[in-house]
């Protein structure tokens, strides 16, 4: 399970010896996926999120707490829905 987000950033361009020669707008395709989940008996969980930029290597991003309901199916799906609803992931879509 994963979801995607496209971010536009302004990248600074510099020479090998460190001189800045301008900037360029760059569009990044970021794929996020839950790489691990830790659950406790009191319906609290922590989801570790990983990211992959432009099909590169996956690296850990951050951990997100969530409350789960075991009767509502996959805890991965529950965690992903909660994370995707956060402001920082606005505009993301299921991959």
MOPAC internal coordinates of N, CA, C and O (Angstrom, degrees):
PM7 1SCF
backbone

  N    0.0000 0     0.00 0     0.00 0    0    0    0
  C    1.4447 1     0.00 0     0.00 0    1    0    0
  C    1.5178 1   108.85 1     0.00 0    2    1    0
  O    1.2310 1   121.42 1   -45.30 1    3    2    1
  N    1.3033 1   114.88 1   134.70 1    3    2    1
  C    1.4575 1   119.31 1   178.24 1    5    3    2
  C    1.5243 1   109.30 1  -155.38 1    6    5    3
  O    1.2310 1   121.40 1   -12.65 1    7    6    5
  N    1.3296 1   114.93 1   167.35 1    7    6    5
  C    1.4555 1   120.51 1   174.52 1    9    7    6
  C    1.5154 1   108.89 1  -141.54 1   10    9    7
  O    1.2310 1   121.30 1   -24.97 1   11   10    9
  N    1.3362 1   115.11 1   155.03 1   11   10    9
  C    1.4623 1   120.93 1  -174.83 1   13   11   10
  C    1.5246 1   111.55 1  -115.77 1   14   13   11
  O    1.2310 1   122.45 1   -28.23 1   15   14   13
  N    1.3191 1   112.91 1   151.77 1   15   14   13
  C    1.4495 1   121.25 1   176.48 1   17   15   14
  C    1.5202 1   107.11 1  -145.03 1   18   17   15
  O    1.2310 1   120.42 1   -44.86 1   19   18   17
  N    1.3184 1   116.80 1   135.14 1   19   18   17
  C    1.4603 1   121.11 1   175.70 1   21   19   18
  C    1.5169 1   107.82 1  -104.91 1   22   21   19
  O    1.2310 1   121.11 1   -51.82 1   23   22   21
  N    1.3271 1   115.48 1   128.18 1   23   22   21
  C    1.4627 1   120.86 1   178.91 1   25   23   22
  C    1.5129 1   108.91 1  -121.20 1   26   25   23
  O    1.2310 1   121.19 1   -43.24 1   27   26   25
  N    1.3144 1   115.32 1   136.76 1   27   26   25
  C    1.4513 1   121.26 1   174.77 1   29   27   26
  C    1.5168 1   108.27 1  -103.03 1   30   29   27
  O    1.2310 1   120.89 1   -53.61 1   31   30   29
  N    1.3298 1   115.90 1   126.39 1   31   30   29
  C    1.4587 1   120.50 1  -179.41 1   33   31   30
  C    1.5182 1   109.50 1  -128.52 1   34   33   31
  O    1.2310 1   120.95 1   -18.63 1   35   34   33
  N    1.3177 1   115.80 1   161.37 1   35   34   33
  C    1.4522 1   121.47 1   173.64 1   37   35   34
  C    1.5243 1   107.17 1  -101.49 1   38   37   35
  O    1.2310 1   120.65 1   -65.16 1   39   38   37
  N    1.3186 1   116.37 1   114.84 1   39   38   37
  C    1.4666 1   121.38 1  -178.47 1   41   39   38
  C    1.5211 1   109.51 1   -99.29 1   42   41   39
  O    1.2310 1   120.93 1   -47.00 1   43   42   41
  N    1.3289 1   115.83 1   133.00 1   43   42   41
  C    1.4596 1   120.35 1   176.22 1   45   43   42
  C    1.5206 1   109.38 1   -82.34 1   46   45   43
  O    1.2310 1   121.25 1   -42.25 1   47   46   45
  N    1.3049 1   115.22 1   137.75 1   47   46   45
  C    1.4638 1   121.18 1   179.87 1   49   47   46
  C    1.5196 1   107.62 1  -107.77 1   50   49   47
  O    1.2310 1   121.15 1   -49.12 1   51   50   49
  N    1.3324 1   115.40 1   130.88 1   51   50   49
  C    1.4660 1   119.26 1   178.98 1   53   51   50
  C    1.5201 1   109.51 1  -136.82 1   54   53   51
  O    1.2310 1   121.78 1   -20.72 1   55   54   53
  N    1.3120 1   114.20 1   159.28 1   55   54   53
  C    1.4637 1   120.61 1   178.28 1   57   55   54
  C    1.5286 1   109.20 1   -78.92 1   58   57   55
  O    1.2310 1   120.53 1    -9.70 1   59   58   57
  N    1.3185 1   116.59 1   170.30 1   59   58   57
  C    1.4625 1   120.96 1   179.31 1   61   59   58
  C    1.5257 1   112.70 1   -59.52 1   62   61   59
  O    1.2310 1   120.48 1   151.52 1   63   62   61
  N    1.3299 1   116.68 1   -28.48 1   63   62   61
  C    1.4605 1   119.11 1  -179.86 1   65   63   62
  C    1.5325 1   113.11 1   -95.07 1   66   65   63
  O    1.2310 1   120.39 1  -166.86 1   67   66   65
  N    1.3414 1   116.85 1    13.14 1   67   66   65
  C    1.4557 1   121.23 1   169.85 1   69   67   66
  C    1.5164 1   117.38 1    95.04 1   70   69   67
  O    1.2310 1   119.00 1  -177.46 1   71   70   69
  N    1.3016 1   119.52 1     2.54 1   71   70   69
  C    1.4583 1   121.13 1   179.22 1   73   71   70
  C    1.5271 1   110.15 1   -79.50 1   74   73   71
  O    1.2310 1   121.17 1   -49.65 1   75   74   73
  N    1.3166 1   115.37 1   130.35 1   75   74   73
  C    1.4627 1   120.26 1   179.24 1   77   75   74
  C    1.5244 1   109.03 1   -77.82 1   78   77   75
  O    1.2310 1   121.01 1   -48.90 1   79   78   77
  N    1.3338 1   115.67 1   131.10 1   79   78   77
  C    1.4721 1   119.05 1  -179.48 1   81   79   78
  C    1.5289 1   111.87 1  -120.79 1   82   81   79
  O    1.2310 1   120.70 1  -165.93 1   83   82   81
  N    1.3218 1   116.26 1    14.07 1   83   82   81
  C    1.4549 1   119.33 1   176.17 1   85   83   82
  C    1.5137 1   112.42 1   133.17 1   86   85   83
  O    1.2310 1   121.81 1    14.08 1   87   86   85
  N    1.3327 1   114.14 1  -165.92 1   87   86   85
  C    1.4577 1   120.03 1   178.86 1   89   87   86
  C    1.5239 1   109.11 1  -141.88 1   90   89   87
  O    1.2310 1   121.44 1   -17.12 1   91   90   89
  N    1.3133 1   114.85 1   162.88 1   91   90   89
  C    1.4596 1   121.00 1  -179.29 1   93   91   90
  C    1.5163 1   108.23 1  -145.35 1   94   93   91
  O    1.2310 1   120.44 1   -41.78 1   95   94   93
  N    1.3281 1   116.76 1   138.22 1   95   94   93
  C    1.4553 1   120.84 1   175.40 1   97   95   94
  C    1.5232 1   109.35 1   -75.69 1   98   97   95
  O    1.2310 1   121.21 1   -47.67 1   99   98   97
  N    1.3386 1   115.30 1   132.33 1   99   98   97
  C    1.4574 1   121.36 1  -177.39 1  101   99   98
  C    1.5227 1   108.65 1  -128.71 1  102  101   99
  O    1.2310 1   120.43 1   -41.32 1  103  102  101
  N    1.3221 1   116.78 1   138.68 1  103  102  101
  C    1.4566 1   122.30 1   176.89 1  105  103  102
  C    1.5286 1   108.32 1  -103.07 1  106  105  103
  O    1.2310 1   120.80 1   -56.22 1  107  106  105
  N    1.3400 1   116.07 1   123.78 1  107  106  105
  C    1.4587 1   121.28 1   179.85 1  109  107  106
  C    1.5180 1   109.92 1  -109.28 1  110  109  107
  O    1.2310 1   120.44 1   -46.00 1  111  110  109
  N    1.3048 1   116.77 1   134.00 1  111  110  109
  C    1.4543 1   122.35 1   173.33 1  113  111  110
  C    1.5227 1   106.92 1   -99.53 1  114  113  111
  O    1.2310 1   120.73 1   -65.74 1  115  114  113
  N    1.3353 1   116.21 1   114.26 1  115  114  113
  C    1.4557 1   121.32 1  -177.13 1  117  115  114
  C    1.5235 1   108.94 1  -111.40 1  118  117  115
  O    1.2310 1   120.94 1   -54.61 1  119  118  117
  N    1.3209 1   115.81 1   125.39 1  119  118  117
  C    1.4615 1   121.53 1   175.91 1  121  119  118
  C    1.5215 1   107.60 1  -106.29 1  122  121  119
  O    1.2310 1   120.92 1   -58.21 1  123  122  121
  N    1.3317 1   115.85 1   121.79 1  123  122  121
  C    1.4607 1   122.17 1   178.67 1  125  123  122
  C    1.5173 1   109.16 1  -104.04 1  126  125  123
  O    1.2310 1   120.54 1   -37.20 1  127  126  125
  N    1.3200 1   116.57 1   142.80 1  127  126  125
  C    1.4560 1   121.02 1   174.27 1  129  127  126
  C    1.5227 1   109.41 1  -146.46 1  130  129  127
  O    1.2310 1   121.52 1   -30.11 1  131  130  129
  N    1.3161 1   114.70 1   149.89 1  131  130  129
  C    1.4577 1   119.89 1   177.07 1  133  131  130
  C    1.5268 1   106.81 1   -80.11 1  134  133  131
  O    1.2310 1   120.88 1   -58.57 1  135  134  133
  N    1.3311 1   115.92 1   121.43 1  135  134  133
  C    1.4620 1   119.42 1  -176.87 1  137  135  134
  C    1.5259 1   111.90 1   -98.76 1  138  137  135
  O    1.2310 1   119.91 1   162.59 1  139  138  137
  N    1.3252 1   117.77 1   -17.41 1  139  138  137
  C    1.4657 1   120.03 1   173.29 1  141  139  138
  C    1.5243 1   109.74 1  -164.05 1  142  141  139
  O    1.2310 1   121.48 1   -24.31 1  143  142  141
  N    1.3229 1   114.77 1   155.69 1  143  142  141
  C    1.4673 1   121.78 1   176.60 1  145  143  142
  C    1.5180 1   108.39 1  -135.29 1  146  145  143
  O    1.2310 1   121.18 1   -44.05 1  147  146  145
  N    1.3204 1   115.35 1   135.95 1  147  146  145
  C    1.4552 1   121.98 1   173.43 1  149  147  146
  C    1.5248 1   107.18 1  -114.74 1  150  149  147
  O    1.2310 1   120.50 1   -52.13 1  151  150  149
  N    1.3376 1   116.64 1   127.87 1  151  150  149
  C    1.4645 1   121.44 1  -177.65 1  153  151  150
  C    1.5259 1   109.95 1  -115.95 1  154  153  151
  O    1.2310 1   121.26 1   -32.33 1  155  154  153
  N    1.3278 1   115.19 1   147.67 1  155  154  153
  C    1.4632 1   120.48 1   173.56 1  157  155  154
  C    1.5272 1   108.69 1  -118.06 1  158  157  155
  O    1.2310 1   120.75 1   -13.03 1  159  158  157
  N    1.3218 1   116.18 1   166.97 1  159  158  157
  C    1.4704 1   121.21 1  -177.76 1  161  159  158
  C    1.5259 1   113.39 1   -67.45 1  162  161  159
  O    1.2310 1   119.84 1   161.62 1  163  162  161
  N    1.3290 1   117.91 1   -18.38 1  163  162  161
  C    1.4669 1   120.59 1  -175.69 1  165  163  162
  C    1.5301 1   113.34 1   -94.42 1  166  165  163
  O    1.2310 1   119.92 1  -155.62 1  167  166  165
  N    1.3248 1   117.76 1    24.38 1  167  166  165
  C    1.4702 1   125.10 1   177.39 1  169  167  166
  C    1.5257 1   114.08 1    69.75 1  170  169  167
  O    1.2310 1   120.23 1  -162.49 1  171  170  169
  N    1.3205 1   117.17 1    17.51 1  171  170  169
  C    1.4574 1   120.83 1   174.22 1  173  171  170
  C    1.5180 1   108.95 1  -100.92 1  174  173  171
  O    1.2310 1   121.23 1   -36.42 1  175  174  173
  N    1.3035 1   115.26 1   143.58 1  175  174  173
  C    1.4515 1   120.31 1   177.98 1  177  175  174
  C    1.5132 1   110.61 1  -139.18 1  178  177  175
  O    1.2310 1   121.23 1   -17.35 1  179  178  177
  N    1.3216 1   115.25 1   162.65 1  179  178  177
  C    1.4612 1   121.87 1   173.98 1  181  179  178
  C    1.5173 1   106.73 1  -129.95 1  182  181  179
  O    1.2310 1   121.09 1   -55.80 1  183  182  181
  N    1.3328 1   115.51 1   124.20 1  183  182  181
  C    1.4638 1   121.45 1   179.21 1  185  183  182
  C    1.5227 1   109.09 1  -105.73 1  186  185  183
  O    1.2310 1   120.83 1   -53.09 1  187  186  185
  N    1.3300 1   116.02 1   126.91 1  187  186  185
  C    1.4633 1   122.04 1   175.42 1  189  187  186
  C    1.5213 1   107.31 1   -90.96 1  190  189  187
  O    1.2310 1   120.68 1   -58.62 1  191  190  189
  N    1.3319 1   116.31 1   121.38 1  191  190  189
  C    1.4562 1   121.68 1  -176.96 1  193  191  190
  C    1.5193 1   110.12 1  -100.50 1  194  193  191
  O    1.2310 1   121.04 1   -42.94 1  195  194  193
  N    1.3192 1   115.62 1   137.06 1  195  194  193
  C    1.4559 1   121.97 1   175.07 1  197  195  194
  C    1.5181 1   109.63 1  -114.74 1  198  197  195
  O    1.2310 1   120.29 1   -22.39 1  199  198  197
  N    1.3196 1   117.05 1   157.61 1  199  198  197
  C    1.4627 1   121.74 1  -179.78 1  201  199  198
  C    1.5235 1   110.14 1  -132.08 1  202  201  199
  O    1.2310 1   121.92 1   -29.11 1  203  202  201
  N    1.3129 1   113.92 1   150.89 1  203  202  201
  C    1.4587 1   122.35 1   177.33 1  205  203  202
  C    1.5193 1   106.34 1  -134.95 1  206  205  203
  O    1.2310 1   120.24 1   -58.73 1  207  206  205
  N    1.3333 1   117.16 1   121.27 1  207  206  205
  C    1.4659 1   121.26 1  -177.48 1  209  207  206
  C    1.5197 1   109.35 1  -103.54 1  210  209  207
  O    1.2310 1   121.45 1   -54.09 1  211  210  209
  N    1.3288 1   114.83 1   125.91 1  211  210  209
  C    1.4686 1   121.61 1   178.38 1  213  211  210
  C    1.5307 1   111.99 1    46.53 1  214  213  211
  O    1.2310 1   120.88 1  -132.99 1  215  214  213
  N    1.3413 1   115.93 1    47.01 1  215  214  213
  C    1.4671 1   123.25 1   177.09 1  217  215  214
  C    1.5302 1   114.70 1    63.90 1  218  217  215
  O    1.2310 1   120.12 1  -155.36 1  219  218  217
  N    1.3364 1   117.37 1    24.64 1  219  218  217
  C    1.4632 1   121.19 1   176.52 1  221  219  218
  C    1.5193 1   110.61 1   -83.02 1  222  221  219
  O    1.2310 1   120.61 1    19.92 1  223  222  221
  N    1.3082 1   116.44 1  -160.08 1  223  222  221
  C    1.4653 1   122.28 1   179.33 1  225  223  222
  C    1.5251 1   110.51 1   -73.48 1  226  225  223
  O    1.2310 1   120.81 1   -30.90 1  227  226  225
  N    1.3343 1   116.05 1   149.10 1  227  226  225
  C    1.4626 1   121.23 1   176.93 1  229  227  226
  C    1.5208 1   108.45 1   -81.33 1  230  229  227
  O    1.2310 1   120.95 1   -45.68 1  231  230  229
  N    1.3432 1   115.78 1   134.32 1  231  230  229
  C    1.4545 1   120.64 1   176.90 1  233  231  230
  C    1.5239 1   109.21 1  -133.03 1  234  233  231
  O    1.2310 1   119.98 1   -31.08 1  235  234  233
  N    1.3505 1   117.64 1   148.92 1  235  234  233
  C    1.4638 1   120.75 1   179.79 1  237  235  234
  C    1.5209 1   110.68 1   -65.89 1  238  237  235
  O    1.2310 1   120.67 1   -38.37 1  239  238  237
  N    1.3403 1   116.33 1   141.63 1  239  238  237
  C    1.4602 1   121.12 1  -179.52 1  241  239  238
  C    1.5150 1   110.77 1  -108.54 1  242  241  239
  O    1.2310 1   120.79 1   117.33 1  243  242  241
  N    1.3149 1   116.10 1   -62.67 1  243  242  241
  C    1.4582 1   120.81 1  -176.27 1  245  243  242
  C    1.5199 1   109.36 1  -165.75 1  246  245  243
  O    1.2310 1   121.28 1    -9.43 1  247  246  245
  N    1.3258 1   115.16 1   170.57 1  247  246  245
  C    1.4611 1   121.43 1   176.01 1  249  247  246
  C    1.5136 1   109.28 1  -110.03 1  250  249  247
  O    1.2310 1   120.82 1   -36.93 1  251  250  249
  N    1.3350 1   116.03 1   143.07 1  251  250  249
  C    1.4611 1   122.04 1  -177.50 1  253  251  250
  C    1.5164 1   109.96 1  -129.25 1  254  253  251
  O    1.2310 1   120.40 1   -56.76 1  255  254  253
  N    1.3373 1   116.83 1   123.24 1  255  254  253
  C    1.4652 1   119.41 1   176.52 1  257  255  254
  C    1.5304 1   109.98 1   -75.32 1  258  257  255
  O    1.2310 1   120.70 1   -30.32 1  259  258  257
  N    1.3212 1   116.27 1   149.68 1  259  258  257
  C    1.4613 1   120.34 1   176.15 1  261  259  258
  C    1.5173 1   108.71 1  -154.44 1  262  261  259
  O    1.2310 1   121.25 1   -19.70 1  263  262  261
  N    1.3142 1   115.22 1   160.30 1  263  262  261
  C    1.4642 1   122.00 1   176.09 1  265  263  262
  C    1.5163 1   106.97 1  -108.05 1  266  265  263
  O    1.2310 1   120.45 1   -48.38 1  267  266  265
  N    1.3165 1   116.75 1   131.62 1  267  266  265
  C    1.4630 1   120.63 1  -176.80 1  269  267  266
  C    1.5270 1   110.67 1  -117.69 1  270  269  267
  O    1.2310 1   121.85 1   -19.43 1  271  270  269
  N    1.3236 1   114.06 1   160.57 1  271  270  269
  C    1.4646 1   121.96 1   175.27 1  273  271  270
  C    1.5223 1   106.39 1  -128.17 1  274  273  271
  O    1.2310 1   120.46 1   -71.72 1  275  274  273
  N    1.3194 1   116.73 1   108.28 1  275  274  273
  C    1.4620 1   122.02 1  -174.48 1  277  275  274
  C    1.5316 1   112.23 1   -58.75 1  278  277  275
  O    1.2310 1   120.38 1   155.37 1  279  278  277
  N    1.3260 1   116.88 1   -24.63 1  279  278  277
  C    1.4674 1   120.21 1  -179.85 1  281  279  278
  C    1.5319 1   112.49 1   -78.04 1  282  281  279
  O    1.2310 1   120.19 1   171.79 1  283  282  281
  N    1.3375 1   117.24 1    -8.21 1  283  282  281
  C    1.4687 1   120.89 1  -177.74 1  285  283  282
  C    1.5205 1   112.77 1  -101.48 1  286  285  283
  O    1.2310 1   120.02 1  -158.48 1  287  286  285
  N    1.3229 1   117.56 1    21.52 1  287  286  285
  C    1.4594 1   119.96 1   173.73 1  289  287  286
  C    1.5152 1   114.03 1    93.12 1  290  289  287
  O    1.2310 1   121.34 1    26.91 1  291  290  289
  N    1.3068 1   115.04 1  -153.09 1  291  290  289
  C    1.4564 1   123.67 1  -172.81 1  293  291  290
  C    1.5268 1   112.96 1   -57.72 1  294  293  291
  O    1.2310 1   120.85 1   -53.09 1  295  294  293
  N    1.3350 1   115.99 1   126.91 1  295  294  293
  C    1.4622 1   119.48 1   176.67 1  297  295  294
  C    1.5284 1   110.40 1   -70.28 1  298  297  295
  O    1.2310 1   119.95 1   153.17 1  299  298  297
  N    1.3380 1   117.70 1   -26.83 1  299  298  297
  C    1.4618 1   120.44 1   175.68 1  301  299  298
  C    1.5260 1   110.04 1   -63.95 1  302  301  299
  O    1.2310 1   120.04 1   135.01 1  303  302  301
  N    1.3271 1   117.52 1   -44.99 1  303  302  301
  C    1.4665 1   121.25 1   178.83 1  305  303  302
  C    1.5252 1   110.70 1   -64.63 1  306  305  303
  O    1.2310 1   120.45 1   138.93 1  307  306  305
  N    1.3345 1   116.74 1   -41.07 1  307  306  305
  C    1.4622 1   120.29 1   178.68 1  309  307  306
  C    1.5327 1   110.60 1   -62.60 1  310  309  307
  O    1.2310 1   120.48 1   133.97 1  311  310  309
  N    1.3254 1   116.68 1   -46.03 1  311  310  309
  C    1.4645 1   120.66 1   180.00 1  313  311  310
  C    1.5281 1   110.85 1   -63.49 1  314  313  311
  O    1.2310 1   120.29 1   135.88 1  315  314  313
  N    1.3328 1   117.05 1   -44.12 1  315  314  313
  C    1.4609 1   120.16 1  -179.24 1  317  315  314
  C    1.5259 1   110.89 1   -62.22 1  318  317  315
  O    1.2310 1   119.61 1   137.83 1  319  318  317
  N    1.3235 1   118.34 1   -42.17 1  319  318  317
  C    1.4662 1   121.41 1   179.06 1  321  319  318
  C    1.5168 1   111.21 1   -61.16 1  322  321  319
  O    1.2310 1   120.80 1   137.57 1  323  322  321
  N    1.3251 1   116.08 1   -42.43 1  323  322  321
  C    1.4671 1   120.42 1  -179.90 1  325  323  322
  C    1.5259 1   110.52 1   -66.52 1  326  325  323
  O    1.2310 1   120.18 1   136.28 1  327  326  325
  N    1.3206 1   117.26 1   -43.72 1  327  326  325
  C    1.4753 1   120.72 1   179.85 1  329  327  326
  C    1.5229 1   111.15 1   -65.40 1  330  329  327
  O    1.2310 1   120.09 1   136.34 1  331  330  329
  N    1.3337 1   117.42 1   -43.66 1  331  330  329
  C    1.4666 1   120.31 1  -179.85 1  333  331  330
  C    1.5230 1   112.35 1   -62.70 1  334  333  331
  O    1.2310 1   120.01 1   154.71 1  335  334  333
  N    1.3324 1   117.58 1   -25.29 1  335  334  333
  C    1.4690 1   121.31 1   179.93 1  337  335  334
  C    1.5283 1   112.51 1   -78.07 1  338  337  335
  O    1.2310 1   119.93 1   169.11 1  339  338  337
  N    1.3270 1   117.74 1   -10.89 1  339  338  337
  C    1.4641 1   120.77 1   179.19 1  341  339  338
  C    1.5320 1   110.59 1   -69.35 1  342  341  339
  O    1.2310 1   121.02 1   -33.07 1  343  342  341
  N    1.3135 1   115.66 1   146.93 1  343  342  341
  C    1.4717 1   121.91 1  -177.97 1  345  343  342
  C    1.5292 1   112.42 1   -53.37 1  346  345  343
  O    1.2310 1   120.12 1   138.85 1  347  346  345
  N    1.3170 1   117.38 1   -41.15 1  347  346  345
  C    1.4626 1   120.41 1  -176.39 1  349  347  346
  C    1.5266 1   113.61 1   -64.93 1  350  349  347
  O    1.2310 1   120.41 1   163.80 1  351  350  349
  N    1.3416 1   116.82 1   -16.20 1  351  350  349
  C    1.4597 1   120.98 1   178.95 1  353  351  350
  C    1.5261 1   111.91 1  -111.51 1  354  353  351
  O    1.2310 1   120.45 1  -162.39 1  355  354  353
  N    1.3289 1   116.74 1    17.61 1  355  354  353
  C    1.4560 1   121.40 1   178.67 1  357  355  354
  C    1.5165 1   111.25 1   -57.06 1  358  357  355
  O    1.2310 1   120.18 1   -44.83 1  359  358  357
  N    1.3010 1   117.26 1   135.17 1  359  358  357
  C    1.4591 1   121.80 1  -179.37 1  361  359  358
  C    1.5087 1   113.61 1    88.60 1  362  361  359
  O    1.2310 1   119.97 1  -177.98 1  363  362  361
  N    1.3351 1   117.67 1     2.02 1  363  362  361
  C    1.4632 1   119.65 1   179.23 1  365  363  362
  C    1.5238 1   110.35 1   -77.94 1  366  365  363
  O    1.2310 1   121.30 1   -20.08 1  367  366  365
  N    1.3101 1   115.13 1   159.92 1  367  366  365
  C    1.4687 1   120.20 1   178.82 1  369  367  366
  C    1.5218 1   109.72 1  -137.94 1  370  369  367
  O    1.2310 1   121.12 1   -28.03 1  371  370  369
  N    1.3265 1   115.46 1   151.97 1  371  370  369
  C    1.4600 1   120.71 1   179.23 1  373  371  370
  C    1.5074 1   109.06 1   -65.78 1  374  373  371
  O    1.2310 1   120.97 1   -45.54 1  375  374  373
  N    1.3155 1   115.75 1   134.46 1  375  374  373
  C    1.4708 1   121.92 1  -177.22 1  377  375  374
  C    1.5115 1   110.48 1   -80.46 1  378  377  375
  O    1.2310 1   120.10 1   180.00 1  379  378  377

